[in-house]
Amino acid sequence: MTENESKTEEKSETKKKLPLKWIIAGIAGVVILFGGILGGYFLLKKTPEEAHPKTESHESISHQSDTLKNDLSQTFPLDKFVVNLNDPEGKRFLHTTIELESSAHGFAEELNSKMPQIKDAILIVLSSKSLSDVQGIDGKLSLRKELIAEINKIMSITKIRNLYFTEFVIQ
């Protein structure tokens, strides 16, 4: 064999190998695509329970009524509060923003009429706390409970259901 013939054979072998790689890659792509389509079909397909829902139990109906009550509730933002914490050195302060939640009718009117007393109670409670009282999740939760109790003492007609800290910064 001459040198030209051996080069020609090598070129023809590489030409034969290249289409085989493309065929394998094409088949693998089709298999992956088909698997994705089937997987999507089975994931999105409704099960018989979803297609024909069962009758609801008493518990789920009461849960829905609780959800409906939650939907009727409103939140009322209060001003920002910046107070010195009860720190012996007097270097720590708390900056917080609070929102009150209630579903009672007439809550906004009573809240507006008693706003000075409510702000005063919040300021007294916040400024009586030390750094260790308000740090961590437990501190915030106990502070929330205490503030709800103090505010509900002031409110005569309606009561708040929950209190949210939308900002809580200790410096």
C-alpha angles and dihedrals in degrees: 000000000000126000093254092054093052091051090050091051091050091051092050091049092052090047089054094047095049096060090047090058091049091049092051092047090049093050091048090050092051091049092050092047092049091048091051092050093049092045091051091048094053093044094050096039113107117240117230090255091056093046093051109029117205123239112277122254125231091256094057091047091052089046089053091051089051089050090050090052089051090051091055093054121101132204123223119201119221128203121274116275122213114181137163111246120234092265121150091224093043093223100119127081137175124225113192141159119207134198123194124213128206138152095200119117114246093023094126092053094049091044092053093047093051098037096117092054092045094050090047092052091048092049092049093049094045095047092049091061125094126214092263090051094059102033120104132012095291091054093052093046094050090046089052092052092048093049092048090052093048094048093046089054088060096044110081105179105027134027133214116243100198143001125215129199105215091176127023118171126163118194 
